[in-house]
Amino acid sequence: MVSRRLVRVKIMQLMYAQNRGVDFDPKSMQVQLESSLKKTIQLQWVFLNYLVRISEYDLIHHAKQAGKETAESTGLLANHQLLLMLQQHPMYKRRMEDYQVESFVDTALVRKLYMELISRERFDDFAKGGNSADPTILSYMLKKLIASSDPLEDQLSNHFINYLDDQFSIIQGLAKSFKAIDVNDIASYDSFYAEHEEEKAFGRELVLALQKNLTDVREIMLAQVKNWDEDRLAPLDTVLIMMAIAEFLYCPHVPVKVTINEYIDISKDYSSPKSKDFINGVIDKAMWALKDAGRIEKLGRGLQNS
């Protein structure tokens, strides 16, 4: 699923790739960002389809195991209520077609993943529990089966170049959505079908703000690191700092604390071990300088002093 954090990561990567944030083509970046986010949503549906296919294989396996009273032969996963309801949603067939989901299915891998699943104690607990609407088994399959599958990564990473970045965001989002589902309310599945227009709009707003105000943003950053030679600054760190400053100034609906926390968190995953403290310090100094100058204006209740 698409989150604002993932949008920030994608913009960071695009800025770094385009002359390391010194200058960039906003039109090209917008096109690349839209394309990348579309791939993320497509990968989400590939993962969901693998969940469905693995659950369907449970019925095949159940038929093969007929007459054997074992935990693995219950067929309970094949009748998982959350997955059945997902497929009954009026948008399900359209999403499968729009994103050409079936073209990514490897039936041999489906069987392999299923056999690996039923060999685990966690599946045994699910089968014996008899709860065909248990969301935790789906979260387990996403996190401990699909996300950890090297063959699946090998199969998909050639098509989805940001596979690992997207995988983390998607699986966390899907697990959260499954937990929030009301099995008796088809509308509670709408989050799975979202096209994430709000997150896309945030991405467009941030790219445009950076393009229009890149000189100003860079000068604000450099004012906070006067004792540093610009050439000594890690290019990725400067990109993250400039993005944070642009959010302070030109994304009025994003709380200041959210911006600071997000970029520090991103730096932990993508920059050097020492970068977190450096980025934190520079962003914090920039934030107070901009506040003192009266340049940070946030809209909405609770954002003025956030």
N, C-alpha and C positions, 0 to 999 in steps of 0.2 A: 504494500500500500504506500501511497505517496504522503510523506510528511514534510513539514517545512524544513526540518533538519536535512532531509534528503535533498530538497531543492537547493539548500545552501551548499551542500557538498558538491552537487553537480555544477553549480555556478563557480565554486572555488576551482574545480578541476578544469572547467572551460577557460576561466581567466588565466590560470597557470599555463595552460596549453597555448593560449593566444598571447605570446610575447610576455608571459609571466606577469600579467596584470599591468604592464607599463602602458600598453595601448591595446585596444581590441575593437573588433567589428561587432557592434551591438546587434545588427540585423542578423548576421551569421550566428551569433551566440543565441539569439532568441529561437532561431530555427533549430539549432542543435539541442537546445534545452527542451523544446517541445517534443522533438524526436526521442530524446533520452527518456523523458517522462512517459511517453507512450510505450516505450519498451518496458519500463517498470511495470505498468499496468498489465501489459501482455504477460510478463513473467509471473505476476500475481495469479493470473488465470491458468497458467501452466502448472503452478504449484497446486492450485485448487483442483485442477483436473487430475493430477497425480493422486491427490487424496481420494477423489471419487473412484478412480480406476483401481487403486489398491483396495478400497472398500468393496468394490464389485468383485474383485478376485476372491474375496472371502467367501462369496457364494459358490464360486467354482470349486474352491478348495473344500468347502462344506459338502458339496455333492460328491467329491472324490473320497471324502472321509465318512460317507454315510454309514451309519451303523456303529461308528466308533464314538463312544461317549468320552470325548476328550475336551478340554477347555478350548482348544484351538478350532474345534469343529462346530461351534455354536451358530455361526453365520450372523452373529450379532452385529459385527462391523458392517456387513453388507446392508443391514437395515438401520444404519445410524440415522436417527431422525433429523439431525442438523444437516447432514449431507443430502438427504432425500428432499428436504424442504428447499435447500439451496437450488436444486435442480428444477424445482417446481416454480421458481420465480419467473414471472413473465419475460424478464430480460436475459435469462440464462442462455437460451439458444442463440440469441443475437450476439452476446459477448463471445461465446465459443466460436461463432463464425467470423465476427469482426477481427478477432485476434488470432485466427487460424490455429487454435489451440491444439486440435487433434494432430497437427503435423509434427508436434514435438513429443508425441507419446512413443515410448519404446516399450512394447509389450513384454519383452524379456526382462527389462529392468523393473517393470511393475511387479512381475512375479517374484523377482529377486528381493525387492524391497518388502513385499508381503511376507515372504518366507523368513526374512530377517526379523520382521516385526513380531511374528507369532512365536519366535524362539525366545523372546524376551519376557521377563517376569512381569513387566508392566502390562503387557497384553493379556497375560494370564489373569491378572487382577481385574482388568476390564471385562474380560469374558465371563469370569465368575461373578462379577458384580451385577451383571444383567441389566445395566442401565444403557439403553440404546440412544439416550440423548446426552450422554456424558461428554462435555466439551473438552475435558482435560486429556482424553485420549487423542483428540485431534491436534491439540497443542503439542502433545508429546510427539506425535508423528511428524509434525512440522519441524520441531526443534531438534529432535534426536534421531530422526530417520531421514527426512528430506534434506535438511540443512547440512547433515553430516555425511551425505552420500557423495563420495568422490566420483563414481560413475555418472551420477546425474550432473554434477558440476562439469565433468569433462564433456558431456553431451551438450549442455546448454551454454557454456561459457564462450564458445565460438560465435554464437548468435547474439548473446547478451554480454557485451564487452564490460559492463559494469556489474557483472553477476554478483560478486561478493558484497558490494555496497548495497545493491538493491535487495539482495536476499535477506540481509539483516532487517532492513526496514519493513519489507513485506511480511516476513514471518512474525515479527513482533506485532504488526498491525492485525494480521489475520487471527493470531492467538487471542488478542484483546477483543476482536469482533465476535469470535465464536463464544467467548465467555459472556458477552453481553446479549446474546440472542435469546429471544423468547420463542421457543419451538412452536408455539401456537399462533404466532403473529408473523405473517409473511413479510410485513413491512419492516420488521426488525432486521431483515437481510439487506436492506437498501445500501448499507455502508459498503458491502462487497461490490456493488455495482456503480459506485461513485466514480465519476471521471475527474474528481479532484480539481474543479475549476478554481476554487479559492486558493489552493496551493499554487496552481499555475499562474494565477493573477499576481500572487506575491512574488513569484520568480520574475515575471515580466517587469513588475514595479522596481524590483531591486536592480535588475540589469539596466533598465533605463536610467535609474538614478545614478548608477556608477558611470554610465556612458556620458551623461550630461554634466556630471559634476566631478569627473575623475581628477582634474587638476586641483580643485578645492579639497577634495578628500585626501589626496596625496600630501598636500601642504599641511593639512591638519595632522596627519600621521607623522610627518617629518618634524613638526614642531614639538612632538612629544619625545623624540629621540635625537635631540640636538647634538648630543655627545657621541653619536654613532655615525660612522661612515656608511652612507646608504648602500654601498657595495657589500658591506659586511652583513647586511640584513638578509636573512633567508627569504628568497622570493615567495615561498608559500606562506610564510609568516606575514609578509607585507600584504599579500592578497587577503588573508583573513582579517587583518586589522582594518584595511580599507573597506571591506564588506561590512564590518561591524559599525564603522563610522557612518557609512552610507545609510545603514538601518537606523542609527540614532537620528539622523537628520531627515531622511526622506521616506521612512516607513512609519507613518504616524500611528498605526494601529498595533505596532509591536512594542510591548513593554521593554524598557531599557534593561531591566534585570534578565529578561528572557534572552535578549540579544547577547549580553555578556556571557551568560551561562552556556548558551549554544556554541559560541565560538571557542570558548575555553574547552568545552567537551569535544568539539571537532578537532581542535589542535592536539588533543591527547591521542586521537586515532590516526592522524595524518601527518603530523609534523614531528620534530625531534623531541626527545625526552625533556630537554630544557626549555622548549618553546612555550609550554603551558604557562609558566610563571612570567616569561617575557611578554607574551601576548596579553595576559591578564593585566600586567602592570601598564602597558601602553594603552590598552582599551580603557582602563579605569581612568588614567590621566586625561585621555581625550574626552571621556564622558563628562568629567568635572569641568574641564575647560569649556566645553560646549554649553554645559548648564550655566556656568558663570556668565557666559556671553549671551545667554538667553536664546540660544539657537535650537535647543531641543523642545519641540512642541508635539506632545502626544494627544491624540483624540480619544474620547470615550471615558466613561466613569472609571476611576481607579488607575488611569494610566499617567496622569499628570506628574505624580511623584514616584512612579514605579521605577 
